[in-house]
Amino acid sequence: MRVTRRFWLTLAAIGSLLVGGGLLDAPMLVVGAVGLAGWLLAMQLAFVRGVSRIKNELTVSQSLDRPRVRTDVETTYTLQASVDADSDHLPLSVEATVPLAARMEAGQSPRIDLDTSMQSSSVTVPLTWETVGDHTVPGPTVTITDGTGLFTQSFTTDAGPEIRVASPSVGPVHVGQGGKQLLRGVGEHDARGRTGGLSAEEIRKYVPGDALKYVDWKATARLDEAHVRNYEAESNRSVVLLLDHRHTMADGPPGETKLAHLKAVAAAFRQRAETIRDPLGYLTVDDEGVTDSVVPVARTEAYRSAQHRINDLTAEAETHAVATGAATWTGSMAHRDPTVETRSPMEMTLLAYRDAAGSNRHLPNQPLYNGFQAAPLEIRSADLLVICTDDSNRTELRNTVGLARRNATEVVVFITPTVAFDPDLITDLDAAYERYRDFDQFRRELNEIESVTAYEVGSPDQISAILSRNPANTERGHV
């Protein structure tokens, strides 16, 4: 129970009457003070009994119009309150708490006011859910006041309904290799590699590209040759999502673009990381460079932030800045290198390895590579780096994967093949199949790099249509 300002004013009046009666030798003032004090005590006792009665007779309920929903979809929330009393009760209010995962378009939190003569009331408001996961609506706060405004008391009722929020759906998503569907769920990758876990797995010879921090110096001294120690991770791994949302990611029909498919993949990794409490971070890149970055941390706020960022990603149409030259990760324009167009893919890959060894040189027209190179060490050295992009700039992707391979422990690349999002695909399936074969060869090249796994991501129908022209009738699967 809390007392109000009016209570203290009444108490001050009682004190004034007592002082005045003593100074003026006026017994009536003292009698008035005693009577006022007795009335104040009686009101307090009545309020305590009234609160106890309301707690037994008050019923508060919360409901949602559905138990499952996808992000950015509106649901209807209803708050009801009723007092099962035969006579008047103390005035009260019931105020709901909007969950952190939800958004209300306008106005204050849902609230119900029941005066002394009202027995029940309800309020309905729309809520839009923004964060993937299982959420519980918090219990509303009940505030009771007495009729004179001297006392108030607040308490929280039981929690409300649960709701499961899923990522936006783009329909069935094909994730696989060479047309064959991935057998295990997206996000469920082995926690095994060159990570500093607790359980040593094996010792092997050092090969160029191995980080010095994994060199086993005792074994090197004993065997007179450099060796590194592999580990089996026994603790949570740091996971970083490298998300490409440049203009090429807008390819595809509305709602089923390259970016929409890759956002579904990224959301699966985010949910998996939250489930097993893996530290999660992300790096997002558009045509002008890095748009946002967060180092991996294992906190609820970090998982929510990552989901908000995934949901908010958009791929804008190509701008003049993109057409005239690529920008660095800071957003400033980079000068075009006249020799870059003449370099072979092998030269560009070797250049990426050289830069990874210590050079800070940016490559023109490669914001994905430049952004990752300039990212904080906690992002570059993640235990698991998940790259979500397309194949529109294969040289840049080779460079980025090569740089990631030298920094991160394990690299998983999800690529949306441009041919699978071509609106003219159906007009020439034979040409589309040849383009897909060329893409798959590129994906295989990445997949053969140590500690790198590369997958294709697209619409099952589109992939199926392309592979229907395969003379060998390649086996394929769908989700």
ABEGO torsion letter per residue (X at the ends): XBBBAAAAAAAAAAAAAAAAAAAAGBAAAAAAAAAAAAAAAAAAAAAAAAAAAAAAABBBBBBBABABBBBGBBBBBBBBBBBBBABBBBBBBBBBBBBAABBBABEBBBBBBBBAABABBBBBBBBBBABBEBBBBBBBBBBBBBAAGABBBBBBBBBBBBBBBBBBBAEBBBBBBGGBBBABBBGBBBBBEBBBBABBABBBBBBBGBBAAABBAAAAAAAGBBBBBBBBBABBBBBBBBBBABAAAABEBBGABAAAAAAAAAAAAAAAAAAAGBBBBBBBBBAAEBABBBBBBBBAAAAAAAAAAAAABBBBBBBAAAAAEBBBAAGBBBBBBAAAAABBAAAAAAAAAAAAAGBABBBBGBAAAAAAAABBAAAAABABBBBBBBAABAAAAAAAAAAAAAABABBBBBBBBAAAABAAAAABAAAAAAAAAAAAAAAAAAAABBGBBBBBBBBAAAAAAAAAABAAGBBBBBX
